[in-house]
Amino acid sequence: MKHLWPLLIIVQLTAQIEVLPEGQAAFVQAMAMEQSGNLDGAIQIYNQILNGDPNNQPAYFQLKNIYSKTGDPASGIPLIKNWLKNHPEDLQSELTLGEFYFRNQEQEKALEIWRHFRKTKLTNQTTYRLLFHTYIRFGQTEAMESLVRDGRDQFNEPHFLAIDLANYYQSRQTYDRSLREYLTLIRHQKQYLRYATDRILLMSDDSTTHALIDSTLLSASAIIPEVKIISAGFYYKTGQFQKALDQHEKMGVNNPGDSKRWLVFSENLMKEKQYKLSIRAYHYFLQHMTQKDPSILGKTLLGLGQAYENQIIQNQTKLQFVKWYPDNDFFQPIRVKTPNILDDPLANTIEHYQSILVLLPPSQPTATVHFRLGEIQLNFLQDMGGAKISYETALASRPNVDLTKKIRTRIGDLLLSTGQYAKAIEYFNQSSTLNNIDTYTIRYLNSLLFNRNIKQPLAFLDSTIYSMDPNHQFFNDLMEIHDLITHYYSDGTRDDRMAFESFFQGEALVRQFKIQEAIETFDYISQRHPDALITPLSTLRKALLLLEFDQPESALSAALSIENTSLKDRSLALAGEIEERFLGNPKNALSHYHRILSECKSSLLVEPIRLHIRKLSKPQES
């Protein structure tokens, strides 16, 4: 028994000593310890692995990373030095050794290692990049710049590391040097133009950079033509739209890719509500385009027409409470305020566009282009003859079914716009039947009304409207015009009927863009038929047209002249809006609005006016 005691003691001590695993199992266990946060245990096992196998790369990398993450460069330095004895070709570890020395407050040793690396290991662009990014991480700006110069000389690449250097300077707000590198990049590597543009525009988020960017790009554009696209983007982003357009014009239209650039830029100007500049951009492109692609022509003319229309809408009066039969096809909105385009480039070069279109073969895209041109001629140039030619050419260019219907409708509209009502009646009557109510029907009835034929439309409506589906798209329009004729014509005296016919004569003149003559006609009704049923409505129409013609005082007088009629609520609402928005008299406006609340209690305008009074009264009270 005495001989067994020493043996038992040895067994017990052996059980208390931790047995370290070996081989792959050891590495797996060390990784598990590392992930669970037991770094000391992991370090012990990694060191054990390296003691047994100094070339074990996974263990070396894991141990090096632990020392780096935990900020223990003192332990990492001997680790890397031992590794480099057996692996002198490990360039990344050599640079990392310098990093560990730098972090261990031994900066001179770090710099010496990097200098040695620079003298002996810079054999290709990869090694240059490794050292470059090491210098960046430790703020060695002078060494970094010197390294880049050497690399550019060695590889004969003036743009070598330009992206890295530009981003470095930009991140430190050294914008002049960053710009220099971006310009060097695009001068020698055109494929990076988009990238450089995006980075420079990002730089312009800082308003203090604007003068620097502007002057730098302007100076460089003489040497690097591609810089103009960056300048254009910069000017656009900073709201200098005229300068942006100037840059695009300097770039011109020289290749197929320019078409997309011009279309995008012109559309973007429209989004910024720069309609005049957008029109100029579309026009410049049309004048200088080299392609004869119908699709591009169609998009351009569509955009041009939209820019003109938006410009008109921007200038037109938008009333809140009183509108002239909104959404009723019998009273289509007419552009009272058209742009002054007698000297516009479009008016002077319309034949140029037509000469381009003549060269295009008949097709759906070609038909669309002719149709767009016709829309511009009708709606903006008010060139009925030119529009007719364009529409007829579009019709002969093999349009699809939907476009064919639009074109034929427009050709008929030209008859209404030129006062040829007898021909319009015949034209639209071709498909206007009781069982086929469509846009032709509306225009057919309009043709009759404009031609002083009131009874025939009434008979048509009497036989149609009560059998129509209330969900039909034109049901409300037909019901509204039926009630208008019944109330102001059928139920009236001879004087009422004569005034009603004159009223539609005025509407016909509006349709012909003869606004001044229409105003005179409505004025004639007030003077010649002062007691006619239609006269208050006619006077309201005159007031709205006068307001569009920038005659608010006359419009106010006309509106108030019908305050004691059945249109009292609209009379006072219009007078209030004129006083408030056009004459700058909010107190007078409130007076008119309050009268609606007290004197027109059943009006549909009461609640909207009540809400508006609250908004208008707040600044008055303050």
N, C-alpha and C positions, 0 to 999 in steps of 0.2 A: 504493500500500500504506500510505503514511503517513496518507492520509485515512481509511482503514478502521479504524485503531486506536481513535480516539474513539468510533466507532459500536459497535464490539464491546464496549467498556467499559460503555457505556450499556445495552446489551442484557443484559449479565451482572448489573449492579446491579438492573435491573428484575426479573429472574428471582428475585433474592434477597428482594424485598419481598413479604410475604404479601398476596394480593389478597382483600379481604373480600367475601363474597357480598352480594347485594342482594335486596330484595323478600321474597317468601314463602320463598324458598330460604334466606335469611339467618336467618329465625326458626326454620326447621326445623333448620338446622345448630346454632344456639345451644341449642336444646332438647336435641339429641344431645350436645353438649358438657357441658351441665348434668347430664345423666343419667350421663355417663361420669366425672364428677367434675372436669372442666376448667372450674371456675367463672370463672376469670379470662378465659378465651377467650369464655365465654358472656356475661359482663358487657360485654366489649368490643363484641360484636356487638349486644347489646340497646341499648347506648348509641348505636351507629352508627345503628340503626333509628330511635330516638327523635330523634336529631339531624336525620334526614331527614324524619321524620314525628312531631312532638310529640304527636299524638293517637292514636298506635298503642297501643291499650289492652292487647292481649296482651303486648307487650314491656314495657310499664310494670308490669303485674301480676307478670310473671316476675322482673323486676329488683327490685321491691319485696320480693318473697318471699325472694329470695336474701339481700338485706341483713338481712331479719328473721331468717332461719335462721342466718346466719353471725355474728349479733350485731354488725352494722356500722351502727348508727343514724346515725353521722356522715355516711355516704355516702347513707343513705336520706332524710335531712332535705331536702337540696336537690332530690333527685329528686321528692319529694312536693310541695314548694313550687312547683316549676316546673309540675307537673301541675295543681295547683289554680288556677294563673293562668288556664289555659284551661278548667278543669272545676270551677268553684266549687260546682257542685251535687253533687259526689261527696262525700257526707256520710261514708261509711266511710273515705275517704282522709283527710278532715279529722281524724277521731278517731285514725287511725293516725299522723298527724303528731305528735299529742300523745303517743302511745305512744313514738315514736322519741325525742322530746325527753326523756321520762321515763327511758328506758333510757340516754340519753346524759348522765345526771346533770344535766339541765336541767329539774328538776321544776316550777319556777315557770312556765316557758314552757308546759309541758304543761298545768298546771292552768288557765292563762289561756286556752289554746285550748279546753279543755273548758267553761270558764265561758262563753266567747263562744258556743260551740255551744249551750249550755243556754239562753242568752238569745235566740238568733236562729233556731235550727233545730228546736226541739221543737214540731212542728206536728201530730204524730199519735203513736199508740202505738208504731209501729215505731221512730221516732227516739228515743223514751224508752228503748226496750229496748236500742238500740245504745249509748247513753250509759251505761245501767245496767250492762251487762255490761263496759263499759270500766272503770267505777269498781270493779267486783268484781275484775277482773284485777289492778288496781294498788292494792287495799286501801284504797280511799277510802270507808270505811264511813259516815262522817257525811254526805258528799256523796250517797252512794247512798241513804241513808234519807231525806234531804231531798228528793231527786229523786222517790222513790216517793210521798211525801206530796203533792208538787205534782201528780204525775200523777193520783193518786186524786181530788184536788180538781178538776182540770181536766176529767177525763172522768166525774166523778161515779160512780166505781167503787171502792168501799171494798176490793175484792179485787184491784185491779190489781197485777200483779207479785207476788202473794202466794206462788205456787208457787216462783218464782225466789228470793224473799227467804227463804222457809222452808228451802229446800234449802241456801242459802248459810249460814244460821245453823247448820243441822244439821251441815254439813260442818266447821264450826269449833266444834262442841260448845257452841254458845250455845243450849241447849235451851229455855230459857224463851221467848226471842224466836221460835224456830222454832215452838214450840207455838202461840204467839199468832197467827202467820201462817196455820198450818194451820186453826185454828179460824175465823179471818176468812174463809178460803177456803170452808169448808163452810157457813158461815152464809149466804153470798151465792151460792154455786154448789154446789147439792146434788149435782150429777152427779160432783163430785170426792170424794165421801164415801169411796168404796173406796180411792182413791189416798191420801187423807190418813190413812185407817186403816192402810194398809200402811206408810206412812212413820213413823207414830207407833209402831207395833209394832216396826219396825226400830230405832227410837230406844231402845226398852225393852230391847234386847240389853245395853245398859249398865245394870247394876243400880243405879248411883248415880242414875239418872233416875226410878226408880219412885215415890218420894214426890212428886216434882215433877209427873209425869204424872198420878198419882192425884188430887192436890189440884186441878190445873188442869182436868182433865176434870170432876171433881165440881162445881166452881164454874160451869163453862160449861154443864153439862147443864140448868140451870134456864132458860137463855136459848136454847140450841140443843138441842132434843130429840134430834136425830140423834147427838149426842155419846154417847148411851147405848150405841149399838152399838160405838163405839170403846172405851168403858169395859169392855163385856162381853168384847171381844177381848183387851184388856189384862189383865183379871183372869184370863181363861182361860189366856193364854200364861204368866202368872207363877204359875200353880197355885192361884189363889184362886177355886176353882170355885163355892163358895157365892155369892160376890159376883157372879160372872159370871151365875149363874142369877137372882139378884135383879135385875140389869139387864135381862135378857130379860123377866122378869115385868113390870117397869115399862114396857117397850115394848109388852107385851100381844100380842094377835092381832087386828089391825085391818084387814088387807088380804090379798089372795091371796099376795103375796110373803112374808108372815110365816110361811106354812106351811113353805116351804123352810127358812127360818131356824131354826125350831123343830126340824124333823126333823134338820137337819145338826148343830145344837147338841146335841140329845139323844143322837145317835149318837156324837158326839165325846166326850161325857162317858163313854159306855160304853167307848170306846177307852182312856180314861184310867183305867178301872176304878173310876169314880165311879158305881157302880150305883145307889145310893140316890138320888143327885141326878138321875141319868138317868131313873129311874122317876118322880120328882117332875116333871121337865120334860115327859116324855111325857104324864103325867096332866094337867098344867096346860093343855097344848095341846089335849088331848081335851075338857076342860071348856069351853074358851073358843073353840074353832075355829068359824068362821062358814061355812066351806065344807062341803058334804055330798058331796064327791067320794069315791067308793068306793075309788079308788086311794090317796088320801091316808090315808083311814081304815085301809085295810089295812096300809100301811107303818107307820102309827103303832102299831097293835095288835101288829104283828109285832115292832117295835122294843121295845115295852113288855114283851112276853113274853120277848124275848131278854135284856132287862135283868134281869128277875126270875130267869130261869134262870142267868144269869152270877153273880148275887148268891148264889144257892144253891150253885152250883159252887164259888165262892170260899170259902164257909163249910164245904163238905164235906171230909171227910177223904180225902186222896189218899195211898194206901199204895204203896210201891215194889215190894214183893215178894209180898204176898198180896192177891189180888183175887177177888171173887166171880164166877166164870164170866164173865170179860170177853168181850164181843162174841158172847154166846150169847143169841139171841132168846127162849129159854125162861126166862131170868132177866134180864128187862129191868131196867136200873138204875132204882130208885125213889128219889125225892127224900126221903131220911129227914129231913134238916134243911130244913124249909120255913120261909120267912120269917114272922115274926109279923105278919100283915096283917089281923088282925081290926079294927084301927082304921085300916087303910090307906085312903087316899082311893079306891083302886080298888074295894075291897070295899063301900064305902058308896055308890058312884055307878055301879055296874054297870048299874043300870036306866037311867041317863042315856044310856049308850052304846047300849043296846038301843033306846031311844026314837029315837035318831038313825038307827039301822040300819033301823028299820021304814019310814022315809021313802024308802029307796033302792029303785029298781026291780030286779027279778031280773036278774042278770047274773053272769058269771064273777068280776069284781072284788067284787061284793056277796057272792057265796058265799064268797070268800076271807076277807072281813072277818068274816063270821059264824063261819067256821072258826077264825080266829085268836082270836076272843073265846072260843070253846069251849075252845081249848087253854089259855088263861089260867085259865078257870073250873075246868077239870079238874086241871091240874098245879100251880096255885098257890093257888087258893081252895079246891080240893077240893070244889067245889060240883057234885056229880054231876047234880042236877036241872037246874041252870042250864046246864051243859055240854050235856046232852041236848037241851034246847030250842035252843041255838045250833047244834048239829050238824044237827038236823032242819031248822032254818030254812035252813042252808047248803045242805042237800040239795035243798030246794025252790026254790033260787035259781039254778038252771040252771048248775051247775058243769061243768067239762070232765071228760073221762074220768078223768084222773089224780087230780084233786081228789075226784071222786066216790068213787073207791076208798079214798082216805085217810079221807074222812068216814065211809063205811060201816065201815071198820076201827075207827075211834074209837067209833062207836056200840056196836060189839061189845065194845070194851075197857071201856066203862062197865058192861056186865054182869059182867065179871070184877072190876071195882073195887067193885061193890056186892054181890058174893057170890051172884049169880044164875047159878049154874053150869049148872043144867039148861037154862035159856034160852040161855046162852052156847054150850052143846053143840049145841043145835038151830040157833042162828044161824050158827056157823062151820062146821057140818057140811054146809051147803048146797053148798059148792064144794070141800070137802076130799075128794079122791079120790086113788087111788094114782098117777094120771097127771097130777095137778095139785097140786104141792107149792108152797105160797106162804105168805104171812103168815097167811092163814086157817088153814092146816094147823097151824102152830105154836100158834095160839090155841085151836084145836079140841082138840089134845092137852093143852094146859094146862088147859082146862076139865074134861077127864076126870080129870086128876091131882088138881086142886083138889077134885073131887067124890068123891074116894077110889076112883075107878075106875082101877085100875092095869093090870089085865090087858088091857083093850081098847087102850090106847095101845101096850102091848108087842106085841100081835098086829099092830097097824097097822105098827109099826116093823119087825117081823120080816119082813113081806111086802113092805116097801118099800125098806129101806135098802140091801140087797145088790144091788138092780137099779138103784140111782140112779147117775147120773153123778157121780164124785167132784168134778167142777168145779162142781156145782150150788151156788148161794149158801147153801143151807141144809143141805148135806151134813154138814158138821162139827157143826152144832147138833144134827141128828138123831142122828148117831153118838154124840155125847156124852151125850145124854139116854137113848139106848138102853143104853149101857154102864152108866149110873147105875142104871137100873131093873134090868138084869140082875144087876149085882154086889150091890146092896143089897136087892133084893126077890126076884127069881126064885131066886137061889142061897141064900136065907136061910131061917130058921126062921119059925114063926108069929110069934114075938116080933119078929123082924126086919121082917116085913111090916107089923105093926101100927105099929112105930116109923117105918117108911117112909111110911105113910099120914099119920101125924101130922106128919112132916117137911114134906110138901106142904101140910098144913093151915097150918103156920107160914108157908110161902111164899105161900099164898093171903092170909093176913092182911097180909103185907108189901105185896102187890099192892093191898090195900084201904087202905093207908096206916095200918094199925093196928099200929104198930111195937111198942108196949109189949106188946100181946097176943101178937104174934109171938115176942117174947123169952120171954114166959112159957111159950109152947108148946114152944120149943126147950129151955127149962129143964125142963119136964115130961118131955120125952123122956130127958134125962140122968138124971132121978130114977127114972122108971118103967121105962125100958129101958136101963139102964147098959151092958149087954153087947151091945146091938144093933149090927149092922154100920154103920148110918147114924149112930149116936150121935156119933162123933168129928166127922163132917162137920156135923152139926146143931150141935154145940158151937162149931165154928169159925164157923158162921153167926151164932150168938149173940154170940160175941166181937166180930165185925165190927160188928154192930148196936149193941152196948154202946159201942163206940168212937165210933160216929157220934152216940150219945146223950151224949157227953162224960163217959163213965164209964170212964176208962182203967184204973183199978185193978181194977175188976170184969172188964174185957176181958182184962187181963193174967192174972188168975186163971183165967178160962175157957180162954185159950190154953194155959197151962201144964198145965191138967188133961188135955190130950190129947197130951202130949209122948211118952208111951209107946205110941202107936198108929201106924197106918200113915201118919198125917198129921204125923209128928214134924217133918219139915223145915219145913212151913208153920207148925206150932205155935211152933217156936223162932224162925222168921223174924218172925212177928207179934209175939212177945214182945220180940224185939230192937228192932223199930220202935217199939213202945209205950214201952219203957224209954228209947230214944234221943230220940224226938221229942215224946212227951207227958208223960213223967215226968222228963226231964232227967237220966237216969242212963247216960251213954255207956259207962262201965266195965261195968255190968251188961249193956248191949246187946252189947258185944264178947264177953262170956262166952257169950251165947246164939248169937251168930254163929259163934264158934269151934267150938261144939258141932256145928253143921251141917257144918262142914268135916271134923270128925273122926268124926262118928257117922252122917252121911247122905251118904256119898261118891257115891252114884249119883243123887242128887237133881239136878234141873235148876237148882236155886237155888244150887248150889255156886259156879259161876263168878261170877254177879252178886254173891253175898255176899262172895267173895274180893276182888273189886275194891272193894266198899264198905268192907271192913275196912281196906284200905290207906288210903283217904281218911279214914276215921274215926280211924285210929291215928296219923296225922301230928300233929294238934293234941294228942293225948294224950301223945305223946313229947316235944313241945316244952314 
